[in-house]
Amino acid sequence: MPAQSFEYKSYVTSNESRHDQDIHYKMSKKIAQLTKVVCMLNTRSEDYVDLFKQNSKIHEDEICDLKNSYSSKIRDLEKKLEKERDSSCTVLLLGKCIDEKQQKIIEMESEYDKLINEYQLKEEMMKMKHNTEIINLQQTLVEYKEKYDKELSEVKQFAEQWKSHQCPNIERISSEKLQLEAKLKNLEEKYSLLELDKESKIKDLIESYECKIQETIKFIKDEKTKKENELLTINKNLLNDLKTQQHIYEQSVIRNNEEKDELVNSVKSTTEKNLTDYWQNMLNQERDEFQTELSKLHKSNEEIKYNLENQIQSLKSQYDQLKSEFTNYQTKSKSDCEKLRRKIGDLQIIEENLKRELNTKDEKLINLEKAGNAKYFQLRKECDELLEKIKTTEDQIELKNEIQMNKQKVILASKYEDMRSKLKETQKLLKTSQNEVQSLKNQLSLQQSNLINLKEIFTSKLKNARQLSVGYLSYIEEMKRELLHINKLIRQEMKTKYECYYQCLLAQKTADLRKTLYTEIEQKVNKDKEISIKSVTSVKQNEIDHLQQVNNELKLKLTRQYKEYENEVTKIKRQAEEALNKEKLINEVALRESLENQLVKSSAEIEQLKNNYEVLSKQAKLEKSSRFTDLVAELDRKWSETVGRECARVRGETCMKLELDYKVKLEEIRRRYDHDSEDFI
């Protein structure tokens, strides 16, 4: 007994020690797991920022994917909308086609009504015609009957006469009678056949017209019913299609609205964060770039000012030189004009004296006409020789005058063009320098006032200004081309007009002079040879001098008129340039106002964006803090729940195992006790 009791105690203690070891191992394992969880939770608060950044990156990637997907969806929806618009357009077109077809049906009905009326009119006309034909046939039948009756009566009379006479040759008469009777039968048969044909034809025509009218009416009615049925089917199909499309469109619109709302809500939160960082970086970069550009512009402006001042001084000196040359040229031209006037007065006095001498010589020649009859032929020959010499001299003088005129024209034109080109260059340079200085001043003022603004607005301003400057330059070039074209036309018209006028005057005066010379020579040939020849030569020389003087006067007039026209052209150009400058100033003022308004709007928008960014940043911080506290609370709650569960589970498992072990051990003890009791007995 004591040995058995000791063994039982040792067994129980060994089993209890094993059981305790298993429980300690499991409890230590669970405690290690819980400590890991606690460590993870404690380290989670420290590594929360890194995890948050990783999650934010993941979310940004997901948002980008969502953006791409939603952009593709939006494109698909836009395509669907375009298709629906096309379908609506097709529906409208189908409605228009239906209206057009209905109008066509109405027109066809009106046409069919017209055709029916025409057929009815034609029937009435045909009936009238047939009735007239029947009446005519009846009249012809009556006429033939009357003729037949007359012929029968005549035949009977002849027969009675022949019977009364009792002619011996009755055979011929009988044969003729038989022939006439046969003819009469044939005529009666033909008459009956004609009547039958007439009645049959009338019946056939009436039946054919009735059948045709009925067929046309049936055809028209059938077509009308077919078209009405087709239109009804088309309308029904269109209505069904429209209803289905409307339902689909409404569903798609609802889906699109829902998706848009989701996208807007999801994109707002991401875009605001990205935009704030992006705009801050852009502002810093643009400030640096803008400051560098400002320094460069200041340097370039100083260099341009220095160059412009030098150019203006040089241009002023050139302008003074040109002015002095022009004044000298005017004084010379005035002195030349006065000299020519004096020469013209002297030549007029000489002409009057020569006319007086000619009158006296004419009187003398009239007295000497009687004595000069013998020497007429010799004088005639000498006069012809002199006339040929005079013609040659006239041709030479005309050639010389033309050469001199051309040389003078070329010299004057070259001088005028040089002066004009120099003046234009000076004016252009002055204007360009003034405009550049003003533009530079305006740019500097704008740049100093708009240092804080964004570069995008600045670049847009520059682009607009460049486009406008290009437009103005093109407009100015077009105006210059038009002015040059107008100058060319005016010069051509002046040249053509004055050359024609000058040539006509020269031709008229030369013709008049030749006529007067020929008449005077013919009158004075009968007079003395020496006196006449001397007088003629002197008069001709005087007339040639007079022509030269007239030519010079015309040249002076041409030059004066040409100068007047040039002055008018310069005035017109000045007015055009002033108008262009005014338009430029007006456009620049409008541009400045528009740019200032845009700047105000952009600054207001930037302030709104800043305020929105601050509000959103505050909201994000509050949301982050609230989320962090919520996460901590949830983690604590989950930790407490997990600890309670694990403790309850461990308690339950240990209790179950202890109960099972206790039952097993009790059964073993009972068995052993029974076995020992049996052995003891």
C-alpha positions as CSV (number, residue, x, y, z in Angstrom):
1,M,0.0,0.0,0.0
2,P,2.6,2.6,0.8
3,A,4.5,1.8,-2.4
4,Q,1.4,2.1,-4.5
5,S,0.5,5.4,-2.8
6,F,3.9,6.8,-3.5
7,E,3.8,5.8,-7.2
8,Y,0.4,7.4,-7.5
9,K,1.6,10.6,-5.9
10,S,4.7,10.7,-8.2
11,Y,2.5,10.1,-11.2
12,V,0.1,12.8,-10.2
13,T,2.9,15.3,-9.6
14,S,4.5,14.4,-12.9
15,N,1.3,14.9,-14.8
16,E,0.6,18.1,-13.0
17,S,4.1,19.4,-13.7
18,R,3.7,18.6,-17.4
19,H,0.3,20.3,-17.6
20,D,1.7,23.3,-15.8
21,Q,4.6,23.5,-18.3
22,D,2.2,23.3,-21.3
23,I,0.1,26.1,-19.8
24,H,3.1,28.3,-19.1
25,Y,4.5,27.7,-22.7
26,K,1.1,28.6,-24.2
27,M,0.7,31.6,-22.0
28,S,4.2,32.8,-22.7
29,K,3.6,32.4,-26.4
30,K,0.4,34.4,-26.2
31,I,2.1,37.1,-24.1
32,A,4.9,37.3,-26.7
33,Q,2.3,37.8,-29.5
34,L,0.5,40.4,-27.4
35,T,3.8,42.2,-26.8
36,K,4.5,42.2,-30.5
37,V,1.1,43.7,-31.1
38,V,1.8,46.3,-28.4
39,C,5.2,47.1,-29.9
40,M,3.6,47.4,-33.4
41,L,1.0,49.7,-32.0
42,N,3.6,51.8,-30.2
43,T,5.9,51.9,-33.2
44,R,2.9,52.7,-35.5
45,S,2.5,56.1,-33.8
46,E,6.2,56.8,-34.6
47,D,6.1,55.4,-38.2
48,Y,2.7,56.8,-38.9
49,V,4.2,59.7,-41.0
50,D,6.1,57.3,-43.2
51,L,3.1,55.0,-43.6
52,F,1.0,58.1,-44.3
53,K,3.3,59.2,-47.0
54,Q,3.4,55.8,-48.6
55,N,-0.3,55.6,-48.4
56,S,-0.6,59.1,-49.8
57,K,1.6,58.1,-52.7
58,I,-0.4,55.0,-53.3
59,H,-3.6,57.1,-53.1
60,E,-2.1,59.6,-55.5
61,D,-1.2,56.8,-58.0
62,E,-4.7,55.4,-57.5
63,I,-6.2,58.9,-58.1
64,C,-4.1,59.3,-61.3
65,D,-5.4,55.9,-62.5
66,L,-8.9,56.9,-61.5
67,K,-8.4,60.2,-63.4
68,N,-7.2,58.4,-66.5
69,S,-10.0,56.0,-66.2
70,Y,-12.6,58.7,-65.6
71,S,-11.1,60.8,-68.4
72,S,-11.5,57.8,-70.7
73,K,-15.0,57.4,-69.3
74,I,-15.7,61.0,-69.9
75,R,-14.4,60.7,-73.5
76,D,-16.6,57.7,-74.0
77,L,-19.5,59.6,-72.6
78,E,-18.7,62.6,-74.8
79,K,-18.6,60.2,-77.7
80,K,-22.0,58.9,-76.6
81,L,-23.3,62.4,-76.3
82,E,-22.0,63.2,-79.8
83,K,-23.7,60.0,-81.0
84,E,-26.9,61.0,-79.2
85,R,-26.6,64.5,-80.7
86,D,-26.1,62.9,-84.1
87,S,-29.2,60.7,-83.4
88,S,-31.1,63.8,-82.4
89,C,-30.0,65.5,-85.6
90,T,-31.0,62.4,-87.5
91,V,-34.4,62.5,-85.7
92,L,-34.8,66.1,-86.7
93,L,-33.8,65.3,-90.2
94,L,-36.3,62.4,-90.2
95,G,-39.0,64.7,-88.9
96,K,-38.1,67.1,-91.7
97,C,-38.2,64.3,-94.2
98,I,-41.6,63.2,-92.8
99,D,-42.9,66.8,-93.1
100,E,-41.5,66.9,-96.7
101,K,-43.1,63.6,-97.5
102,Q,-46.4,64.7,-96.1
103,Q,-46.1,67.8,-98.2
104,K,-45.3,65.7,-101.2
105,I,-48.3,63.5,-100.4
106,I,-50.5,66.5,-100.3
107,E,-49.0,67.7,-103.5
108,M,-49.5,64.2,-105.1
109,E,-53.1,64.3,-103.9
110,S,-53.6,67.7,-105.4
111,E,-52.0,66.4,-108.6
112,Y,-54.2,63.3,-108.6
113,D,-57.2,65.5,-108.1
114,K,-56.1,67.6,-111.0
115,L,-55.6,64.5,-113.1
116,I,-59.0,63.2,-112.2
117,N,-60.5,66.6,-113.2
118,E,-58.6,66.5,-116.4
119,Y,-59.7,63.0,-117.2
120,Q,-63.3,64.0,-116.5
121,L,-62.9,67.0,-118.7
122,K,-61.4,64.8,-121.4
123,E,-64.3,62.4,-121.1
124,E,-66.7,65.2,-121.5
125,M,-64.8,66.5,-124.5
126,M,-64.6,63.0,-126.0
127,K,-68.4,62.5,-125.5
128,M,-69.0,65.9,-127.1
129,K,-66.7,64.9,-130.0
130,H,-68.4,61.5,-130.4
131,N,-71.8,63.1,-130.2
132,T,-70.8,65.5,-132.9
133,E,-69.4,62.7,-135.0
134,I,-72.6,60.7,-134.5
135,I,-74.7,63.7,-135.5
136,N,-72.6,64.2,-138.6
137,L,-72.9,60.5,-139.5
138,Q,-76.6,60.6,-139.1
139,Q,-76.8,63.7,-141.3
140,T,-74.7,61.9,-143.9
141,L,-77.0,58.9,-143.7
142,V,-80.0,61.1,-144.1
143,E,-78.4,62.8,-147.1
144,Y,-77.5,59.4,-148.6
145,K,-81.1,58.2,-148.1
146,E,-82.5,61.3,-149.7
147,K,-80.1,60.8,-152.7
148,Y,-81.1,57.1,-152.8
149,D,-84.8,58.0,-152.8
150,K,-84.3,60.6,-155.5
151,E,-82.3,58.1,-157.6
152,L,-85.1,55.4,-157.1
153,S,-87.7,57.9,-158.1
154,E,-85.7,58.8,-161.2
155,V,-85.2,55.1,-162.0
156,K,-88.9,54.4,-161.6
157,Q,-89.7,57.3,-163.8
158,F,-87.2,56.1,-166.4
159,A,-88.7,52.6,-166.1
160,E,-92.2,53.9,-166.6
161,Q,-91.1,56.0,-169.5
162,W,-89.3,53.0,-171.1
163,K,-92.4,50.9,-170.5
164,S,-94.6,53.5,-172.1
165,H,-92.2,53.8,-175.0
166,Q,-91.7,50.0,-175.2
167,C,-88.2,50.1,-176.6
168,P,-87.1,47.1,-178.5
169,N,-83.6,46.9,-176.6
170,I,-84.7,45.9,-173.1
171,E,-81.7,43.7,-172.3
172,R,-79.3,46.5,-171.7
173,I,-81.8,48.2,-169.5
174,S,-82.4,45.1,-167.5
175,S,-78.7,44.5,-167.1
176,E,-78.2,48.1,-165.9
177,K,-81.2,47.6,-163.6
178,L,-79.6,44.5,-162.1
179,Q,-76.3,46.3,-161.6
180,L,-78.0,49.2,-159.9
181,E,-80.0,46.8,-157.7
182,A,-76.8,45.0,-156.7
183,K,-75.1,48.3,-155.9
184,L,-78.1,49.3,-153.9
185,K,-77.9,46.1,-151.9
186,N,-74.2,46.7,-151.3
187,L,-74.9,50.2,-150.1
188,E,-77.5,49.0,-147.7
189,E,-75.2,46.3,-146.4
190,K,-72.4,48.9,-145.9
191,Y,-74.8,51.2,-144.2
192,S,-75.9,48.5,-141.8
193,L,-72.3,47.5,-141.2
194,L,-71.4,51.1,-140.5
195,E,-74.2,51.5,-138.0
196,L,-73.1,48.4,-136.2
197,D,-69.4,49.5,-136.2
198,K,-70.5,52.8,-134.9
199,E,-72.5,51.4,-132.1
200,S,-69.8,48.9,-131.2
201,K,-67.0,51.5,-131.3
202,I,-69.1,53.8,-129.1
203,K,-69.7,51.1,-126.6
204,D,-66.0,50.0,-126.7
205,L,-64.8,53.6,-126.2
206,I,-67.2,54.1,-123.3
207,E,-66.2,50.9,-121.6
208,S,-62.5,51.5,-122.2
209,Y,-62.7,55.1,-120.7
210,E,-64.7,53.8,-117.7
211,C,-62.2,51.0,-117.1
212,K,-59.3,53.4,-117.4
213,I,-60.9,55.9,-115.0
214,Q,-61.7,53.2,-112.5
215,E,-58.1,51.8,-112.8
216,T,-56.6,55.2,-112.3
217,I,-58.9,55.9,-109.3
218,K,-58.0,52.5,-107.8
219,F,-54.3,53.0,-108.4
220,I,-54.4,56.5,-106.8
221,K,-56.3,55.1,-103.8
222,D,-53.9,52.2,-103.4
223,E,-50.9,54.4,-103.6
224,K,-52.5,56.8,-101.1
225,T,-53.2,54.0,-98.6
226,K,-49.7,52.5,-99.1
227,K,-48.0,55.8,-98.4
228,E,-50.2,56.5,-95.5
229,N,-49.4,53.1,-94.0
230,E,-45.7,53.6,-94.7
231,L,-45.7,57.0,-93.0
232,L,-47.6,55.6,-90.0
233,T,-45.1,52.7,-89.7
234,I,-42.1,55.1,-90.0
235,N,-43.6,57.5,-87.4
236,K,-44.2,54.6,-85.0
237,N,-40.7,53.3,-85.5
238,L,-39.3,56.8,-85.0
239,L,-41.3,57.3,-81.9
240,N,-40.2,54.0,-80.4
241,D,-36.6,54.8,-81.3
242,L,-36.9,58.2,-79.8
243,K,-38.4,56.9,-76.6
244,T,-35.7,54.3,-76.2
245,Q,-33.0,56.8,-77.0
246,Q,-34.5,59.2,-74.6
247,H,-34.6,56.6,-71.8
248,I,-31.0,55.6,-72.5
249,Y,-30.0,59.3,-72.6
250,E,-31.7,60.0,-69.3
251,Q,-30.0,57.0,-67.7
252,S,-26.6,58.0,-69.2
253,V,-27.2,61.5,-67.9
254,I,-28.0,60.3,-64.4
255,R,-24.9,58.1,-64.5
256,N,-22.7,60.8,-65.8
257,N,-23.9,63.2,-63.1
258,E,-23.2,60.6,-60.4
259,E,-19.8,59.9,-61.9
260,K,-19.0,63.6,-62.2
261,D,-20.0,64.2,-58.6
262,E,-17.7,61.4,-57.5
263,L,-14.9,62.6,-59.7
264,V,-15.3,66.1,-58.5
265,N,-15.2,65.1,-54.9
266,S,-12.2,62.8,-55.4
267,V,-10.3,65.2,-57.6
268,K,-10.8,68.3,-55.4
269,S,-9.0,66.8,-52.5
270,T,-6.0,65.7,-54.7
271,T,-5.8,68.7,-57.0
272,E,-5.8,71.2,-54.1
273,K,-2.8,69.5,-52.5
274,N,-0.9,69.2,-55.8
275,L,-1.7,72.8,-56.8
276,T,-0.5,74.4,-53.6
277,D,2.9,72.7,-53.9
278,Y,3.1,73.4,-57.7
279,W,2.2,77.0,-57.4
280,Q,4.6,77.7,-54.6
281,N,7.5,76.2,-56.6
282,M,6.4,78.1,-59.8
283,L,6.2,81.4,-57.9
284,N,9.7,81.0,-56.5
285,Q,11.1,80.1,-60.0
286,E,9.3,82.9,-61.7
287,R,10.4,85.5,-59.2
288,D,14.0,84.5,-59.8
289,E,13.6,84.5,-63.6
290,F,11.7,87.7,-63.6
291,Q,14.4,89.5,-61.5
292,T,17.1,88.3,-64.0
293,E,15.0,89.4,-66.9
294,L,14.5,92.8,-65.3
295,S,18.2,93.3,-64.8
296,K,18.8,92.4,-68.5
297,L,16.0,94.8,-69.6
298,H,17.5,97.7,-67.6
299,K,20.9,97.1,-69.2
300,S,19.4,96.8,-72.7
301,N,17.3,100.0,-72.2
302,E,20.3,102.0,-71.1
303,E,22.2,100.8,-74.2
304,I,19.3,101.6,-76.5
305,K,18.9,105.1,-75.0
306,Y,22.6,105.8,-75.6
307,N,22.4,104.6,-79.2
308,L,19.1,106.5,-79.9
309,E,20.6,109.7,-78.6
310,N,23.6,109.4,-80.9
311,Q,21.3,108.6,-83.8
312,I,19.0,111.5,-83.1
313,Q,22.0,113.9,-83.0
314,S,23.3,112.6,-86.3
315,L,19.8,112.8,-87.9
316,K,19.4,116.3,-86.7
317,S,22.7,117.3,-88.3
318,Q,21.6,115.6,-91.5
319,Y,18.3,117.3,-91.4
320,D,19.9,120.7,-90.9
321,Q,22.1,120.1,-93.9
322,L,19.2,119.0,-96.1
323,K,17.3,122.1,-95.0
324,S,20.1,124.4,-95.9
325,E,20.5,122.7,-99.3
326,F,16.8,123.0,-99.9
327,T,16.7,126.7,-99.1
328,N,19.7,127.3,-101.4
329,Y,17.9,125.4,-104.2
330,Q,14.7,127.5,-103.6
331,T,16.7,130.8,-103.8
332,K,18.4,129.6,-107.0
333,S,15.1,128.6,-108.6
334,K,13.6,132.0,-107.7
335,S,16.5,133.9,-109.2
336,D,16.3,131.8,-112.4
337,C,12.6,132.4,-112.7
338,E,13.1,136.2,-112.3
339,K,15.8,136.1,-115.0
340,L,13.5,134.2,-117.4
341,R,10.7,136.6,-116.8
342,R,12.9,139.5,-117.7
343,K,14.0,137.7,-120.9
344,I,10.4,137.1,-121.8
345,G,9.6,140.8,-121.4
346,D,12.5,141.7,-123.6
347,L,11.5,139.2,-126.2
348,Q,8.0,140.5,-126.3
349,I,9.3,144.0,-126.9
350,I,11.4,142.7,-129.8
351,E,8.4,140.8,-131.3
352,E,6.4,144.1,-131.3
353,N,9.2,145.9,-133.1
354,L,9.6,143.1,-135.6
355,K,5.8,143.1,-136.3
356,R,6.0,146.8,-137.0
357,E,8.9,146.4,-139.4
358,L,7.1,143.5,-141.2
359,N,4.0,145.7,-141.7
360,T,6.2,148.5,-143.3
361,K,8.0,145.9,-145.4
362,D,4.7,144.4,-146.6
363,E,3.6,147.8,-147.8
364,K,6.8,148.2,-149.7
365,L,6.5,144.8,-151.2
366,I,3.0,145.5,-152.4
367,N,4.3,148.5,-154.3
368,L,7.1,146.4,-155.8
369,E,4.9,143.5,-157.0
370,K,4.7,144.8,-160.5
371,A,8.5,145.0,-161.0
372,G,9.2,141.4,-159.7
373,N,7.4,139.3,-162.3
374,A,10.6,138.3,-164.1
375,K,12.5,137.1,-161.1
376,Y,9.6,134.9,-159.8
377,F,11.0,131.5,-160.7
378,Q,14.5,132.1,-159.3
379,L,13.0,133.3,-156.0
380,R,10.7,130.3,-155.9
381,K,13.7,127.9,-156.1
382,E,15.6,129.8,-153.5
383,C,12.6,129.8,-151.2
384,D,12.2,126.0,-151.6
385,E,15.9,125.6,-150.7
386,L,15.5,127.9,-147.7
387,L,12.4,126.0,-146.6
388,E,14.3,122.7,-146.6
389,K,17.1,124.3,-144.6
390,I,14.6,125.7,-142.2
391,K,13.0,122.2,-141.7
392,T,16.4,120.7,-141.0
393,T,17.2,123.4,-138.5
394,E,13.8,122.9,-136.8
395,D,14.4,119.2,-136.5
396,Q,17.8,119.8,-135.0
397,I,16.5,122.4,-132.6
398,E,13.7,120.0,-131.5
399,L,16.1,117.2,-130.9
400,K,18.4,119.5,-128.8
401,N,15.4,120.7,-126.8
402,E,14.2,117.2,-126.2
403,I,17.6,116.1,-125.0
404,Q,18.0,119.0,-122.7
405,M,14.5,118.5,-121.3
406,N,15.2,114.8,-120.6
407,K,18.5,115.6,-118.9
408,Q,16.8,118.3,-116.8
409,K,14.0,116.0,-115.9
410,V,16.3,113.2,-114.9
411,I,18.5,115.6,-112.8
412,L,15.4,117.1,-111.1
413,A,13.8,113.7,-110.4
414,S,17.1,112.3,-109.0
415,K,17.5,115.3,-106.7
416,Y,13.9,115.2,-105.6
417,E,14.0,111.5,-104.9
418,D,17.2,111.8,-102.9
419,M,15.8,114.6,-100.8
420,R,12.6,112.8,-100.3
421,S,14.3,109.5,-99.3
422,K,16.5,111.4,-96.8
423,L,13.5,113.2,-95.3
424,K,11.6,109.9,-95.1
425,E,14.5,108.1,-93.4
426,T,14.9,110.9,-90.9
427,Q,11.2,110.9,-90.1
428,K,11.1,107.2,-89.8
429,L,14.1,107.1,-87.5
430,L,12.7,109.9,-85.3
431,K,9.4,108.1,-85.1
432,T,10.9,104.8,-84.4
433,S,13.1,106.3,-81.7
434,Q,10.2,108.1,-80.0
435,N,8.0,105.0,-80.2
436,E,10.8,102.8,-78.8
437,V,11.5,105.2,-76.0
438,Q,7.8,105.4,-75.1
439,S,7.3,101.7,-75.3
440,L,10.4,101.1,-73.1
441,K,9.1,103.6,-70.5
442,N,5.8,101.9,-70.5
443,Q,7.4,98.5,-70.2
444,L,9.6,99.6,-67.3
445,S,6.6,101.1,-65.4
446,L,4.6,97.9,-66.0
447,Q,7.4,95.7,-64.9
448,Q,8.1,97.6,-61.8
449,S,4.4,97.6,-60.8
450,N,3.9,93.9,-61.7
451,L,6.8,92.2,-59.9
452,I,4.5,90.2,-57.7
453,N,2.3,88.8,-60.5
454,L,2.8,85.5,-62.2
455,K,4.9,84.9,-65.3
456,E,2.0,83.4,-67.2
457,I,0.2,86.7,-67.2
458,F,3.3,88.5,-68.2
459,T,4.0,86.1,-71.1
460,S,0.4,86.4,-72.3
461,K,0.8,90.2,-72.2
462,L,3.9,90.0,-74.3
463,K,2.3,87.6,-76.8
464,N,-0.7,89.9,-77.2
465,A,1.6,92.9,-77.6
466,R,3.7,91.1,-80.2
467,Q,0.7,90.0,-82.1
468,L,-0.7,93.5,-82.1
469,S,2.7,95.0,-83.1
470,V,2.9,92.5,-86.0
471,G,-0.7,93.5,-87.0
472,Y,0.2,97.2,-86.7
473,L,3.4,96.7,-88.7
474,S,1.5,94.8,-91.4
475,Y,-1.2,97.6,-91.4
476,I,1.5,100.3,-91.7
477,E,3.3,98.4,-94.5
478,E,0.0,98.1,-96.4
479,M,-0.6,101.9,-95.9
480,K,2.9,102.6,-97.2
481,R,2.3,100.4,-100.2
482,E,-1.0,102.1,-100.9
483,L,0.7,105.6,-100.6
484,L,3.5,104.6,-102.9
485,H,1.0,103.2,-105.4
486,I,-1.0,106.5,-105.1
487,N,2.2,108.5,-105.7
488,K,3.0,106.4,-108.7
489,L,-0.4,106.9,-110.2
490,I,-0.4,110.6,-109.5
491,R,3.0,110.9,-111.2
492,Q,2.0,108.9,-114.2
493,E,-1.2,110.9,-114.6
494,M,0.8,114.2,-114.2
495,K,3.3,113.1,-116.7
496,T,0.8,111.8,-119.2
497,K,-1.4,114.9,-118.9
498,Y,1.3,117.5,-119.1
499,E,3.3,115.7,-121.8
500,C,0.2,115.4,-123.9
501,Y,-0.7,119.0,-123.2
502,Y,2.8,120.2,-124.0
503,Q,3.0,118.1,-127.2
504,C,-0.4,119.3,-128.4
505,L,0.7,123.0,-127.7
506,L,4.0,122.5,-129.6
507,A,2.3,120.7,-132.5
508,Q,-0.4,123.4,-132.7
509,K,2.1,126.3,-132.5
510,T,4.5,124.7,-135.0
511,A,1.6,124.0,-137.4
512,D,0.3,127.6,-137.0
513,L,3.8,129.0,-137.6
514,R,4.4,126.9,-140.6
515,K,1.1,127.9,-142.1
516,T,1.8,131.6,-141.4
517,L,5.3,131.2,-142.8
518,Y,4.1,129.5,-146.0
519,T,1.4,132.1,-146.5
520,E,3.8,134.9,-145.9
521,I,6.5,133.4,-148.1
522,E,4.0,132.9,-151.0
523,Q,2.7,136.4,-150.6
524,K,6.2,137.9,-150.4
525,V,7.7,135.8,-153.2
526,N,6.5,138.3,-155.8
527,K,8.3,141.1,-153.9
528,D,11.9,141.7,-153.6
529,K,14.2,138.7,-153.1
530,E,16.7,140.1,-150.6
531,I,14.2,142.0,-148.5
532,S,11.7,139.0,-148.4
533,I,14.4,136.4,-147.5
534,K,15.9,138.6,-144.8
535,S,12.5,139.4,-143.3
536,V,11.5,135.7,-143.4
537,T,14.7,134.4,-141.8
538,S,14.6,137.1,-139.1
539,V,10.9,136.4,-138.3
540,K,11.6,132.7,-138.2
541,Q,14.5,133.0,-135.9
542,N,12.4,135.3,-133.6
543,E,9.6,132.7,-133.7
544,I,12.0,129.9,-132.8
545,D,13.3,132.0,-129.9
546,H,9.7,132.6,-128.9
547,L,9.0,128.8,-129.0
548,Q,12.0,128.2,-126.9
549,Q,10.8,130.8,-124.4
550,V,7.3,129.2,-124.4
551,N,8.9,125.8,-123.9
552,N,10.9,127.1,-120.9
553,E,7.7,128.7,-119.5
554,L,5.9,125.4,-119.8
555,K,8.7,123.6,-118.1
556,L,8.6,126.0,-115.2
557,K,4.8,125.6,-114.9
558,L,5.3,121.8,-114.9
559,T,7.9,122.0,-112.2
560,R,5.7,124.3,-110.1
561,Q,2.6,122.1,-110.5
562,Y,4.7,119.0,-109.7
563,K,6.0,120.7,-106.5
564,E,2.4,121.6,-105.6
565,Y,1.3,118.0,-106.1
566,E,4.2,116.8,-104.1
567,N,3.4,119.1,-101.2
568,E,-0.2,117.9,-101.3
569,V,1.0,114.3,-101.2
570,T,3.3,115.1,-98.3
571,K,0.3,116.7,-96.5
572,I,-1.8,113.6,-97.1
573,K,1.0,111.4,-95.9
574,R,1.3,113.4,-92.7
575,Q,-2.4,113.3,-92.1
576,A,-2.4,109.5,-92.7
577,E,0.6,109.1,-90.3
578,E,-1.1,111.2,-87.7
579,A,-4.3,109.1,-88.0
580,L,-2.2,105.9,-87.7
581,N,-0.5,107.3,-84.6
582,K,-3.9,108.2,-83.1
583,E,-5.2,104.8,-83.8
584,K,-2.1,103.2,-82.3
585,L,-2.4,105.3,-79.2
586,I,-6.1,104.4,-78.8
587,N,-5.4,100.7,-79.3
588,E,-2.5,100.9,-76.8
589,V,-4.8,102.6,-74.2
590,A,-7.4,99.9,-74.8
591,L,-4.8,97.2,-74.4
592,R,-3.5,98.7,-71.2
593,E,-6.9,98.9,-69.8
594,S,-7.7,95.4,-70.8
595,L,-4.4,94.2,-69.4
596,E,-5.0,96.0,-66.1
597,N,-8.4,94.5,-65.8
598,Q,-6.9,91.1,-66.5
599,L,-4.3,91.7,-63.8
600,V,-6.9,92.7,-61.3
601,K,-8.9,89.6,-62.1
602,S,-5.9,87.4,-61.9
603,S,-4.8,88.9,-58.6
604,A,-8.3,88.4,-57.2
605,E,-8.3,84.8,-58.4
606,I,-4.8,84.2,-56.8
607,E,-6.1,85.6,-53.5
608,Q,-9.1,83.4,-53.7
609,L,-6.9,80.4,-54.4
610,K,-4.7,81.4,-51.4
611,N,-7.7,81.6,-49.1
612,N,-9.0,78.3,-50.4
613,Y,-5.6,76.8,-49.9
614,E,-5.5,78.0,-46.3
615,V,-9.0,76.8,-45.6
616,L,-8.2,73.4,-47.2
617,S,-4.9,73.1,-45.3
618,K,-6.7,73.8,-42.0
619,Q,-9.4,71.3,-42.9
620,A,-6.8,68.7,-43.8
621,K,-5.0,69.2,-40.5
622,L,-8.2,68.9,-38.6
623,E,-9.1,65.8,-40.5
624,K,-5.7,64.3,-39.9
625,S,-5.8,65.0,-36.2
626,S,-9.3,63.7,-35.9
627,R,-8.4,60.6,-37.9
628,F,-5.3,60.0,-35.8
629,T,-7.3,60.2,-32.6
630,D,-10.0,57.9,-34.0
631,L,-7.3,55.5,-35.1
632,V,-5.7,55.5,-31.6
633,A,-9.1,55.0,-30.0
634,E,-9.9,52.1,-32.4
635,L,-6.5,50.5,-31.8
636,D,-7.0,50.7,-28.0
637,R,-10.5,49.3,-28.3
638,K,-9.3,46.5,-30.6
639,W,-6.3,45.8,-28.2
640,S,-8.6,45.5,-25.2
641,E,-11.0,43.3,-27.2
642,T,-8.2,41.1,-28.4
643,V,-6.7,40.8,-24.9
644,G,-10.1,39.9,-23.4
645,R,-10.7,37.4,-26.1
646,E,-7.3,35.7,-25.8
647,C,-7.6,35.6,-22.0
648,A,-11.1,34.1,-22.2
649,R,-10.0,31.6,-24.8
650,V,-7.0,30.6,-22.8
651,R,-9.1,30.3,-19.6
652,G,-11.7,28.1,-21.4
653,E,-9.1,25.9,-23.0
654,T,-7.2,25.4,-19.7
655,C,-10.4,24.7,-17.8
656,M,-11.5,22.2,-20.4
657,K,-8.1,20.5,-20.4
658,L,-8.0,20.4,-16.6
659,E,-11.5,18.9,-16.4
660,L,-10.6,16.2,-19.0
661,D,-7.4,15.4,-17.2
662,Y,-9.2,15.2,-13.9
663,K,-11.8,12.8,-15.3
664,V,-9.2,10.6,-16.9
665,K,-7.2,10.4,-13.7
666,L,-10.3,9.7,-11.6
667,E,-11.2,6.8,-13.9
668,E,-7.6,5.5,-13.8
669,I,-7.6,5.7,-10.0
670,R,-10.9,3.9,-9.8
671,R,-9.7,1.2,-12.1
672,R,-6.5,0.8,-10.1
673,Y,-8.4,0.8,-6.8
674,D,-10.8,-1.8,-8.1
675,H,-7.9,-3.9,-9.4
676,D,-6.1,-3.6,-6.1
677,S,-9.2,-4.4,-4.1
678,E,-9.7,-7.5,-6.2
679,D,-6.1,-8.6,-5.7
680,F,-6.3,-8.0,-2.0
681,I,-9.4,-10.1,-1.7
